[in-house]
Amino acid sequence: MNKTAALAVVAGIAVLAMVIAPHVMSSDSNTDNNIYGIIGAMPEETATLLDAMNETKCVKIGDREYHIGTLEGKKVVICECGYGKVNAAVSTQLMITEFGVTAVINSGVAGTLDASVGIGDIVVSTDTVQHDYDMHEIGFEHGLIPNVGHIYIDADEKLRKAAVNSISATTTGTKVFEGRVCTGDQFISGTEEMESITTVFGGMCCEMEGGAIAQVCYLNNVPFVIVRAISDNVSGEGPADYAQFEKEMAALCAAMTIEMMKEL
């Protein structure tokens, strides 16, 4: 299996990994009263999951669709949130408020911030930071969100461990890292941009949704985990055929999620 395929496998497993946490909606045949909210930014990150799930209802709020159903008997709500922090935050809050989600799983792709983390590797969040949140001019530390009171928001330990264990158990030859996910409303690709983030915050990867999802979950006391498949290296080089990479990731996402669901 080449690196692109490996990345796809891992991305799919990431979603599964999270699905193994103790949160799903109840049904007549399932006494578990928890709910998994699964969020992807792009259609490629949700389409195959939607094909795999047993959908019972689709609710449209604004321009967003929330698909309600089950994966191997586990109740889930799946949403394509769109790019960026505002889109991610809106979808997360609606999942919690309107659909009673009790755990949030976000998976997708990210750019690396660490030379040891390359294409096809997976990062499971230990915590998140919004690297573009800066109020230091009025006395707040860079990255500190006043109403949250923290710079870094911790991922749920059980969800995180479940993600790591399921990825490790399902794939071979894929590197799985646990570390900080940095979020901002910019597409980061240059070395100078990367260094401006890592100098202040450290971090293993950079993307555009995870930190916002983390903030909403923190304010609602809902556990979360962010899982990212790395699509480039520190030089900004990505898969030779990114479109094919996306297709492989989408196809494997559903297959891996189903397999993990069977083991619950």
Helices and strands as residue ranges (DSSP letters): H 3-19, E 36-40, G 43-45, H 47-52, E 54-61, E 64-71, E 74-80, H 85-99, E 103-112, E 122-130, G 136-138, E 153-154, H 157-170, E 176-183, H 191-201, E 205-207, H 210-220, E 224-230, H 242-262
